[in-house]
């Protein structure tokens, strides 16, 4: 009944608007091969050639001007690389299909150059044009994203400086599986937009968004690509994927299959100092980790472009890890008050099964004159099982212990999102709603140690409405909006509701952005309010046994944090900068505290701090010098934060500087060399003090019409580290960590009859899926 109610409500929202009989100027701009021309400029001129109104075409070459037709008017259409078209309105029938001829040049000698990507500011972010730049031969979408200002990739995780993990879209479709970015060739990307301050249409938890637009290609019949990626580091890993699309008239049927075999290696040397009841424990441990994962990813769907104003589609996605495992081998020496006490060996085997994970998306997009409509419905179901088997051998009288745990998780989610837009001249207003309902069961059993079992369930509903608009005054533009969210979260323990741990939230989240030029530079100043709700794992009462001195547990009492953000950004030619200040109330922070008054055991958990102030800035310099295209990106971030460390107050205010120097040199036809230097200084992040790290990467790329070859070597001198010092209430952990970063990667890809499927569905509950 819940699903039926949602669908009925969605239908009523989108069907409650009628059409208008007002005649408007609309159509599509094509080249002589019937390929749509995006970003073409349309001018409506009076009989004396004075300007009346204007617009640009969208990604599909479509344009719309809300002015009534009058006698004597003419239409002027221009685009880079094409001859300008001027035609009398009286000779055009609307909706119109207008074609532009390629502009020809008489040149003695032609040299084609790949320029650095052209960047410009957008509402709340920055747009980087990939097509025709050196980024188009970077490899895949991950390789491109890693070179964008303010974006950082570490341990295969993408984050935006000071904004956390972004939600990523491809052609308006939200990604559930980020490995899809590894399968998207860089030469199929038109542009990438990074939103540092997303507007009201995005969830209040979404602090950053990455919007990827691919190059639109026409064509009929079967198309696709096949890719293989081999990685040699401490061990060998292999992945492969195949994507197919069949297009007939206005219908696309598409599907893909990806297989991934990943075998990694990690090494740690840890030194832990514990002050407990006037006794001092010093732990020296060496840990090696051998993760092994085999995963399957598949999707199947269709897209039907009924006409130029109506599109609908359906997509089913499957993800499974039938047999994931990780072996941990640890040797630990224990010293009490400076004297040897014990030596412990831990052998831990983790086994993980994520299967099935199913997701279904159904969407509709439509236009009626000034009005636009979008509707997305999502259904998600997953099961996850994690088993821990640990053998603990001690040289002391403790002897041998066996620890076993079993964790079963089941997730269900339904979500819907509808948006109605109204366009008038250069302004657009949007009104929408979003609803998400989640049911999560988390059952945890411990065997062999005196730790409690747990049986938790969370049922959560979130309803939101939002309004956004933008107004242009000559060279100045103001955009803003407000989002209201109401959340009810019921927490159950052993099938009984726990009122103290259940939550209700009702909040307004405003956003505003002001864009303005100063001479040849463009600037934007924005404010936004966002929230961060605890992950479901952070709310769990499960207690995980790491070793004799360390446990892990969530905190069911966690509350959502509120983030107030002010950002100033500017761009001038090939210079870009941004600066942000954030005030975070009820900040969620991971800490290490004492577990028991009777034993020297540390508990890693989460708490809410009253407030934290954070700041960040980005500077990007990307000139072009002949065949050399360098890019220097400096990311600076810091915090104003004080913690309780070893029973004393300690400031964690040392800032961090991340530096990236990318170099691309064009060699002979279709071949490019690249060399990068990536690293960061020491500095504080929450309760952690990061140690400095740097690495050098090199690579070579060769492209032809259908083939792509790339050979990369990362961390040439094996200098990359993820080492840090963690401070707790009674302990300090000094960790040296190497994570298999020295590697050689070879990618080969074959594409045929390239066409991109037109699927434009966007998941309504993506942020909730990330929490799950």
TAKAMO-V645521 format. One record per helix or strand of 2 or more residues. SS is the DSSP state (A for helix, B for strand). FROM is the first residue (numbers start at 1). TO is the last residue. If there is no record, write none. Layout:
BEGIN
ss = <SS & SS>
from = <FROM & FROM>
to = <TO & TO>
END
This chain:
BEGIN
ss = <A & B & B & B & B & B & B & A & B & B & B & A & A & B & B & B & B & A & A & B & B & B & B & B & B & B & B & B & B & B & B & B & B & B & A & B & B & A & B & B & B & B & B & B & B & B & B & B & B & B & B & B & B & B & B & A>
from = <2 & 25 & 41 & 51 & 62 & 74 & 85 & 89 & 96 & 119 & 125 & 134 & 141 & 151 & 157 & 167 & 173 & 178 & 186 & 189 & 209 & 221 & 236 & 251 & 266 & 279 & 310 & 339 & 371 & 400 & 427 & 454 & 476 & 496 & 499 & 503 & 521 & 536 & 543 & 550 & 561 & 575 & 602 & 628 & 642 & 648 & 656 & 671 & 683 & 688 & 693 & 707 & 724 & 731 & 743 & 766>
to = <15 & 31 & 45 & 56 & 65 & 78 & 88 & 91 & 100 & 122 & 129 & 137 & 145 & 154 & 160 & 170 & 174 & 183 & 188 & 195 & 214 & 232 & 248 & 263 & 276 & 307 & 336 & 368 & 394 & 424 & 447 & 473 & 493 & 497 & 501 & 518 & 532 & 539 & 547 & 553 & 572 & 594 & 621 & 640 & 645 & 651 & 666 & 680 & 685 & 690 & 703 & 714 & 727 & 738 & 752 & 771>
END
